[in-house]
Amino acid sequence: MAGLEFMGQVPFRDICMTTLVRDKQGRKMSKSLGNGIDPLEVVDEYGADSLKFTLAFMYTSTQDILIDKESFKLGTKFANKVWNASRYLLMNLEGRTLLDPKTIPLTDADRWIFHRLNEATKLVRTSVEGYRFNDAATAVYEFFWNDFCDWYVEITKSALNSADPKVKDGAVTLLLSILEESLRLMHPFLSFITEEIYQKIPVHDKFLITAKYPEVDPSRESPEAASRFQALQELVRLIRTLRSEFTIGQEKKLRVHVKLEPGFAAADFFRERQDIAKLLANLGDISFSDGKPAGTGTITLVGSGFEAFVFVKEAIDVAQLVAKFEKEIAKDSQFAQRTKAKLTSGGFAAQAPADIVAREREKLEETERRVNKMREYVKELSD
């Protein structure tokens, strides 16, 4: 009414109704229970950015939010990640000459990160317009932490350590360009820390809050390059998972042979950028062909369009590892038998809530998959 009276226009047209914010036990927050959370205390302990990002990340339009003070560590960890990654990039600016990003020849890794930034921008914009704030917060989190920090920054370390100044200048320029745009993308969710970092980068507008928000750029669409890079990511993830399952330390470099299937679109990229696989999977040697390697002592990892044969026997105590797997197989098999008996008994399946029954079925399926996987490992190690 006041808006119409004094401004001659409707002050707002949409109203976003949130669900209830409850404590971790699902109870409403109240003075009598003493389970309320004072936002000012959260700001003092974790920061205003952590408060805003965590609530946006946990927001849902259909379910109540269960939260306690510990929950805000999520926002704190993300803010620290943004700060530390930005600090690392700014440290590498010394002695560098920034170029025009448009003049730098792009590799497939560069095309992939710009493609992913474009996808994140698209998702954030559509999510905010649809009041899906959790989807928007997840999009900036996934892009900056996973795509940018865990993959792209790691890949560019070789360029930053290059003896060629032009290679260093190009790498720093692209990193800074992506950082600057990422800060603009994250600003609504981490307002204070992004503004602080923004003022420290050499190329920026006066204030981040008044800078133009990122827009989707069709010229950045590069599905072919993204597909090739994602295939290489799959290879690295498979090897990393195997290293974890076999408890092979990072100090041991693995030898890998990759069999490339006929017509595999990323075959040339795998060969050309084997340095990425070596760096991110900590490999001593990697080779490629259209056939299996000679000899034994390998574990086979199957990917989309390729098979990776990892020479694990060179890095492990076979007898000790087989004994460990057999012990875990026995333990998990007993758990699977108990869970299966519970699910097949009429009482539990009929009387328990549907979501609990579904979770038990998922546990059983996951356990059976793990047992089958370990049995296959034991078989291959015993050959």
C-alpha positions, -999 to 999 in steps of 0.1 A, spaced: 0 0 0 28 24 9 46 16 -23 16 24 -44 9 55 -24 43 71 -24 61 55 -54 32 48 -77 43 12 -83 40 -22 -68 71 -28 -46 74 -65 -55 54 -91 -74 69 -124 -62 71 -138 -27 94 -168 -19 81 -188 11 108 -209 27 102 -241 47 108 -242 84 144 -241 99 145 -268 126 172 -282 149 190 -314 140 164 -335 158 136 -321 136 121 -299 164 109 -264 159 132 -238 174 118 -222 205 128 -204 237 113 -231 259 135 -258 243 165 -235 242 174 -248 207 173 -216 188 203 -202 168 211 -165 171 223 -154 136 245 -128 151 264 -155 171 268 -175 139 282 -143 122 307 -138 151 318 -175 151 317 -184 114 312 -152 95 284 -136 76 294 -153 43 293 -187 60 258 -180 73 244 -169 40 261 -196 19 252 -225 42 215 -215 44 213 -211 6 231 -244 1 207 -262 24 176 -245 13 148 -266 -2 113 -257 -13 98 -290 -2 115 -301 30 123 -284 63 160 -275 69 176 -294 98 205 -273 111 228 -266 141 258 -244 145 282 -271 132 263 -270 99 279 -235 92 313 -251 89 303 -259 53 302 -222 44 335 -216 64 353 -244 45 341 -231 12 351 -195 20 386 -207 31 389 -226 -2 381 -195 -22 405 -174 -2 434 -199 -4 430 -206 -41 429 -169 -48 459 -163 -26 478 -190 -46 470 -174 -79 479 -139 -67 512 -151 -55 520 -162 -90 514 -128 -105 549 -115 -95 570 -108 -126 543 -118 -150 528 -98 -179 491 -101 -183 479 -106 -218 446 -102 -236 428 -135 -229 413 -134 -264 448 -137 -280 459 -168 -261 456 -201 -280 433 -224 -259 441 -261 -251 413 -286 -246 417 -282 -209 411 -244 -213 381 -250 -235 367 -274 -209 370 -250 -180 354 -222 -200 326 -246 -210 321 -256 -174 321 -219 -163 294 -213 -189 274 -242 -177 277 -230 -141 266 -195 -151 236 -209 -169 225 -231 -140 230 -203 -114 209 -178 -134 181 -202 -141 181 -215 -105 179 -180 -89 152 -170 -113 133 -201 -102 140 -195 -65 160 -227 -63 188 -212 -42 202 -245 -32 208 -254 -69 225 -221 -75 247 -224 -44 256 -260 -54 265 -249 -89 291 -223 -77 304 -247 -51 309 -275 -76 324 -253 -102 349 -235 -81 360 -263 -57 359 -293 -81 363 -280 -116 385 -250 -111 406 -258 -80 408 -296 -80 413 -300 -118 422 -268 -137 445 -252 -112 463 -285 -107 467 -289 -145 482 -254 -149 509 -259 -123 532 -274 -150 527 -242 -171 533 -220 -141 566 -238 -136 576 -236 -172 609 -220 -182 592 -201 -210 579 -167 -198 552 -166 -225 537 -199 -213 537 -186 -177 521 -153 -188 494 -171 -208 486 -195 -179 484 -167 -153 462 -146 -176 437 -173 -181 437 -183 -144 431 -147 -134 404 -142 -160 385 -173 -147 390 -162 -110 377 -127 -117 345 -141 -134 341 -167 -107 342 -140 -80 314 -122 -98 294 -155 -100 299 -163 -63 293 -128 -50 256 -131 -41 265 -161 -19 299 -150 -4 296 -112 -6 323 -101 18 352 -124 10 347 -121 -28 347 -83 -26 379 -84 -5 396 -107 -30 383 -87 -60 400 -55 -47 433 -74 -47 433 -86 -84 450 -63 -109 421 -61 -134 386 -53 -120 358 -27 -118 356 -3 -89 334 -26 -68 323 -62 -72 288 -54 -60 283 -31 -90 302 -52 -115 282 -69 -143 270 -104 -134 283 -132 -156 262 -141 -186 260 -172 -207 284 -169 -237 275 -192 -266 310 -189 -280 323 -208 -250 302 -239 -257 326 -267 -265 310 -301 -260 336 -320 -279 365 -306 -259 345 -311 -227 337 -348 -237 374 -355 -243 385 -340 -211 358 -357 -191 370 -391 -205 405 -382 -192 389 -373 -158 373 -408 -158 406 -424 -162 422 -404 -134 393 -411 -111 394 -448 -117 432 -449 -109 427 -427 -78 399 -450 -66 421 -481 -71 450 -465 -53 427 -457 -23 412 -492 -23 446 -509 -24 460 -483 1 489 -475 -22 506 -443 -10 512 -413 -31 550 -418 -28 546 -448 -51 542 -440 -88 521 -465 -108 526 -479 -142 495 -480 -164 487 -493 -199 456 -481 -216 438 -501 -243 419 -477 -265 387 -490 -282 383 -485 -320 366 -452 -327 372 -438 -292 369 -400 -297 394 -390 -270 422 -414 -282 444 -387 -296 438 -364 -266 448 -392 -242 481 -396 -260 487 -359 -264 479 -350 -228 492 -380 -210 511 -355 -189 478 -346 -172 471 -383 -163 507 -387 -150 504 -355 -129 469 -361 -114 470 -398 -110 507 -398 -99 519 -422 -126 555 -432 -134 547 -444 -169 516 -446 -191 514 -463 -225 486 -467 -251 476 -493 -277 446 -511 -291 455 -543 -272 461 -557 -238 496 -555 -223 518 -586 -222 524 -604 -189 504 -605 -157 502 -586 -125 476 -560 -136 442 -549 -123 417 -540 -151 397 -508 -148 370 -504 -174 360 -469 -186 339 -455 -214 359 -463 -246 390 -476 -229 404 -502 -204 432 -493 -181 456 -520 -169 474 -510 -137 505 -529 -127 497 -530 -90 519 -559 -81 549 -536 -85 536 -514 -57 520 -538 -32 525 -568 -10 502 -592 -29 497 -618 -1 489 -591 25 464 -573 3 447 -606 -7 443 -615 30 429 -581 37 403 -584 8 393 -619 19 387 -606 54 366 -578 42 347 -601 18 338 -624 48 327 -595 69 306 -578 41 291 -612 31 278 -617 66 263 -582 67 246 -589 33 231 -621 45 217 -605 76 203 -576 56 188 -599 30 172 -620 57 157 -589 73 143 -577 40 128 -611 31 110 -615 64 75 -603 61 75 -583 93 102 -557 85 93 -551 49 56 -548 58 58 -527 89 88 -505 85 85 -471 68 91 -472 30 121 -449 31 138 -471 57 131 -502 37 145 -485 6 177 -475 25 182 -511 36 179 -523 0 204 -497 -11 228 -508 16 224 -544 4 230 -536 -32 261 -515 -24 275 -542 -2 270 -569 -28 287 -547 -54 316 -542 -31 319 -579 -24 318 -587 -61 345 -561 -68 368 -574 -41 363 -610 -53 374 -598 -88 404 -581 -73 414 -613 -55 410 -633 -87 432 -609 -107 458 -607 -80 460 -645 -77 466 -650 -115 
